[in-house]
Amino acid sequence: MTGTLVLAGTPIGDIADAPPRLAEELAGADVVAAEDTRRLRRLTQALGVTPKGRVVSYFEGNESARTPELVEELLGGARVLLVTDAGMPSVSDPGYRLVAAAVERDIKVTAVPGPSAVLTALALSGLPVDRFCFEGFLPRKAGERLSRLREVAGERRTLVYFEAPHRLDDTLAAMAEVFGADRRAAVCRELTKTYEEVRRGPLAELARWAAEGVRGEITVVVEGAPETGPEELDAAELVRRVRVREEAGERRKEAIAAVAVEAGLPKRVVFDAVVQAKKSDPSQAPTTP
């Protein structure tokens, strides 16, 4: 019988937020794979737990090499507990490769839910929470960062990012450039810790604040793109669009219907604009019957 891979969420700040099951799993696992074994030691001491199993490191630098070893342990029946420095494994932390490998071998994967910086920041932001997307860390290079932001410039869902404190001002300035200076956002710093702070405001204002220097673990929540209503097009523009479609080979009826959909208008409005244009200046009207 194969073993079980357990992904365990760890506190993002306050040790009192550790779920009771975390201590049980740490004490009973056959193997504990930790992102940082020194931080794991501090965690177990705070919880009053002594792991009975073997403790190994599992971080970005050895993730590829150690994954096959842990899979072999699981295939042999071991209960392997995976913990990162804070939060849930595999969410912008080591773990995805091991989960994927375990799933591929039909190994059971379960989790001990725990605190999440993403959900905590989202809840505290004051921004819409019914729909959101997590974008993780942005690229460090300015050009790549701008390109990534432009990809989601029209995203209507609330956006959540992680960021390093020394890059926060540049990131917020880039967001203000791409999303708009007045787009609402919240910078959540040191969540659940002694110096927790949530700073809310327009992106441009937050960028100026961050330029003074910010410390700690950072999560940024950004309002989604605003909804846009139908385009307000005058009659001349409606006629021009119909003409362009006709010149591309569409019949007038289909062209009028398509332009009406684009503009969010009844077909009759576009049709009347075409008829009036033909009366006023036949050379500017659509050419096909």
Buried (B, 14 or more C-beta within 10 A) or exposed (E): EBBBBBBBBBBBBEEEBBBEBBBEBBBBBBBBBBBBBEBBEEBBEEBEBEBEBEBBBBBEEEBEEBBEBBBEBBBEEBBBBBBBBBBBBBBBBBBBBBBEBBEEEEBBBEBBEBBBBBBBBBEBBEBBEEEBEBBEBBEEEEEEBBEBBEEBEEBBBBBBBBBEBEBBBBBBBBBBBBBBEEBBBBBBBBBBBEEBEBBBBBBBBBBBBBEEEBEBBBBBBBBBBEEEEEEEBEBEBBBBBBBEBBEEEBEBEEBBBBBBEBBEBEBEBBBEBBEEBBEEEEEEBBEBE
